[in-house]
Amino acid sequence: MTEMPEQAPLPAERIPVRPRTPIPPDTILIGKKPVMAYATAVMMHFSGGAKELTIKARGRAISTAVDVIEVVRRRFFEGKLSISGVTIGTEVIGEAADMRNVSTIEIKVQKP
């Protein structure tokens, strides 16, 4: 039989991991996928009977979030989707020497 080599003990100092906050069911986070993937998610959300939705993005994905809203408003809802609020802000990412500011946007849309 083949013996398994002993594994090295884990280092005592581990980087603390921040707990992730749960994503609300009426929120879509925008990332690196194509615009139409997110537009489809918005359409599915509203076809399920929901009246309000929040789109969140940060950094370079902010322009994608705006594109998603415009595509859905103009192409699918033909102007019948309204923007109820836009919140912009800054998040501090990283720790100690790696800290940097990242822009954020939160767009709330609703179907009349």
C-alpha positions in Angstrom: 0.0 0.0 0.0 1.0 3.5 -0.7 1.5 5.7 2.4 0.2 9.3 2.2 2.8 11.9 3.1 2.0 14.0 6.2 0.7 17.4 5.4 2.5 20.4 6.7 0.7 22.1 9.5 -1.3 25.2 8.7 0.4 28.5 9.5 -0.8 30.0 12.8 -1.4 33.4 11.3 -4.3 33.4 8.9 -5.7 36.3 7.1 -9.1 37.2 8.7 -11.9 36.8 6.2 -14.8 39.3 6.4 -18.2 37.7 6.4 -20.1 38.4 3.2 -23.4 40.1 3.6 -26.3 38.3 2.0 -27.7 39.7 -1.3 -31.3 40.7 -1.1 -33.6 38.9 -3.5 -34.6 42.1 -5.3 -31.0 43.1 -6.1 -28.8 42.3 -9.1 -25.1 42.8 -8.8 -23.4 43.8 -12.1 -20.0 42.2 -12.9 -18.1 41.1 -16.0 -20.9 39.3 -17.9 -22.3 40.7 -21.2 -25.0 43.4 -20.9 -27.7 41.1 -22.3 -27.1 38.5 -19.6 -28.0 41.1 -17.0 -30.9 42.5 -19.1 -32.3 39.0 -19.2 -32.1 38.7 -15.4 -33.9 42.0 -15.1 -36.7 40.8 -17.4 -37.0 37.5 -15.5 -37.3 39.4 -12.2 -40.1 41.7 -13.5 -41.9 38.8 -15.3 -42.1 37.1 -11.9 -44.4 39.8 -10.7 -41.9 42.1 -8.9 -42.6 45.8 -9.0 -39.1 47.1 -7.9 -35.5 46.1 -8.5 -32.1 47.4 -7.4 -29.1 47.2 -9.7 -25.7 47.6 -8.0 -22.2 47.9 -9.5 -18.8 49.2 -8.6 -15.7 50.3 -10.5 -15.6 49.6 -14.2 -19.0 47.8 -14.0 -20.8 51.1 -13.4 -21.1 51.7 -17.2 -22.4 48.2 -17.7 -25.1 48.8 -15.1 -26.2 52.0 -16.9 -26.2 50.1 -20.2 -28.4 47.3 -18.7 -31.0 49.8 -17.4 -31.1 51.7 -20.8 -31.4 48.5 -22.8 -34.2 47.2 -20.6 -36.0 50.5 -20.5 -35.8 51.3 -24.3 -35.9 47.8 -25.9 -38.0 45.7 -23.7 -40.3 48.0 -21.7 -40.4 50.7 -24.3 -40.2 53.5 -21.8 -42.6 52.0 -19.2 -39.9 51.4 -16.6 -39.0 54.3 -14.3 -35.9 55.0 -12.3 -36.9 55.7 -8.7 -33.5 56.6 -7.4 -29.8 56.6 -8.0 -27.2 56.5 -5.2 -23.5 57.0 -5.8 -20.7 56.4 -3.3 -17.2 55.2 -2.6 -16.1 51.9 -1.0 -12.7 51.4 0.6 -11.3 48.1 -0.6 -8.2 46.3 0.8 -6.4 46.6 4.1 -3.5 48.7 5.4 -1.0 49.3 2.5 -3.4 48.0 -0.2 -6.3 50.3 0.6 -8.0 52.0 -2.4 -11.2 53.8 -3.2 -13.7 52.2 -5.6 -16.8 54.1 -6.9 -20.2 52.5 -6.5 -23.7 53.0 -7.9 -27.1 51.7 -6.9 -30.0 52.2 -9.3 -33.5 51.5 -8.2 -36.0 50.9 -11.0 -39.7 50.2 -10.8 -42.5 49.0 -13.0 -45.7 51.0 -12.8 
